[in-house]
Amino acid sequence: MEADGGTNRSGKLVVLSGPSGVGKSTICRQVVRQLGASLSVSATTRPRGRREVHGRDYWFLTREQFEEKIRRGEFLEYAEVFGNLYGTPADAVRRQLAEGKTVILEIDIQGGRAVRTMFPEALLLFILPPDEKVLAERIEGRKRGEDPETLRRRLDAAEREIEEARGFYTKMIVNDDLEKAVQEVVEAISQ
């Protein structure tokens, strides 16, 4: 994992992480609306979902394009997850922080660890599912065509991520009630 720090950080950097299917994207969208924050758009090599829009949901890149950006140092952090690369483009985040904006990164725990190293003042929030059964239902409900083996791998990874996050995330928030979870995130950022 490559990381490249910055020097001008007048805004607030927030990392929002959690297992696949826990509701991170929904929470992020609502928090951005309530606070007027900026949501960083990640780059990925995974296939685009049928409702996803290039440049709004993700920057969808080929593996070759992504690897070239790695070589040029264009990511704050990046990682390979389930065979696909994900990364946070650095320039837009640095520019928005310099403008005094709150910037939310919806990234995985590996990325959260890298960001914490570069930006120790960052607020790291981890979203938890109410339980494994609810998480499995949410993952299946996303209709991304995942087979039972992929679902099992995601649930196993979720267990590991939750244990690891307890060691270095600022706050853990259970998403058993969406409105309540959004409010907890808003309050944590506003402090």
C-alpha positions, 0 to 999 in steps of 0.5 A: 500500500502506497501513501502520500501525505500533504502539508496543508490541512485546514479542513476536516478529514473523515474516514467512514469504513465498515463491512460490505453491505453495512450501509456506508454509502447510504449513510455517507450520502445523507451525512454529505447532504446534512453537513454540506461535506464533500464525499471523495470519489474512489477509483476502482478496477471492479466492474460497474454496477448497473446503476452506478455512474462513472465519476459519481459513484466511482472512477471505473478504471482498467487495471492498467490505468489504475497501476499507472496512477499508482506509479505516478503517486496519485493515490492517498491510499490504495488496496486490493480487495476481493481481486479488485483495486480501490484507491483514493485520488489524492489531489481532490482531497488535498484541494478540498482540505486546503479550502477548509471543507470537511471531506469524507472518505468511504474506504476500507479498513486498510485505507483507513489505516493508511490515512490515519498514518498520514493524517493522525487528526483524521476522524475514523468512524466504523459502521457495524451491522446489527448482526451477521444475519442482517449483514448477509441479507443486505449484501444479497439485497444489493443484487450484484450477482454474488454467488454463495462463496463470495457472500461467505468470503464477504461475511468472513472478511467482515468479522476480521475487519470489525475486530481490527477496527476496534483497535484504531478507529475513533468510534464504532456506530451500529447501523440498526436504525439508519436515521439514528446511525446518520445522526451519530455520524453527524454528531461525531463529525460536528464535535 
